[in-house]
Amino acid sequence: MALIPPVTRVFVPPSTEDATERRRAVEAAAVEREATRAAQRPDRLAAIATGPTLRDIEKAADCQCGCHPSPASLDLHDGGVRCVCQLTQADREAAWKGFAIEHAAEELQADQRRRDMFSATAFDLGVEAEVAVSMCPLVICGVASGRAFYLRERHGFYRVTIARDEMPLEDPWRSPPEVPSIDIAEGSDGEFGNDADYESVALRVAVGAVRQYLQIDAWSHDVPTDADHRFCRRCGHALG
């Protein structure tokens, strides 16, 4: 975890003209993507035809799954044979039922262990905290040392954000995007360890960042004396 110079996070709504232009650009890009995909369809059909025999090659050609076309690779969906687009409704229901029976009890037990560990960590740290979103992204919210915060992790990177000084207990995750909040730290999810205690370690990282930031912010920093004197000698805080 690395503290960063505080960055105010606030959403500024685009003007009507900007919003209209962005919408037009998105729609134009979608039309272009579909046109390109339609033009490439014969090549997809030809490639898929060289692979495993499929139940419905036409559906495979229109499917967005990464297993089409990958005729030489059996690593994903048996080369496309077990792709959702090749299964009947009865096949899909049976597969889901089998998966649920096999994994439901195990998943429930694992989830309960993680929740218990997270609660114990929050108690140990003396904070209020919850897992607001469990994955894609992971979001942990809470209050530490009188300051509301959240940690958001996605694609292997996270940031820690706190409420503004004027409203220290205002939930920065659930507040409208127009409400300012402050980014104070960032890092890689490699710091969080393995799956068993992932959320608990993430909570420790977030609370550590909040408390370190508040401690630094409360200190009286050095006064810059020259161009080379850029950081406080006591805490490393960047000077004006």
Buried (B, 14 or more C-beta within 10 A) or exposed (E): BEBBEBEEBEEEEEEEEEEEEEEEEEEEEEEEEEEEEEEEEEEBBEBBBEBBEBBBBEBBBBBEBEBBBBBEBBEBBEBBBBBEBBBEEEEEEEEEEEEEEEEEEEEEEEEEEBBEBBEEBBEEBEBEBBBBBEEEBBBBBBBBBEBBBBBBBBEEEBBBBBBBEEBBEBBBBEBEEEBBBBBBBBBEBEEBEEEEBBBBBBBBBBBBBBBBBBEBBEEEBBEEEEEEEEBBEEBEBEEE
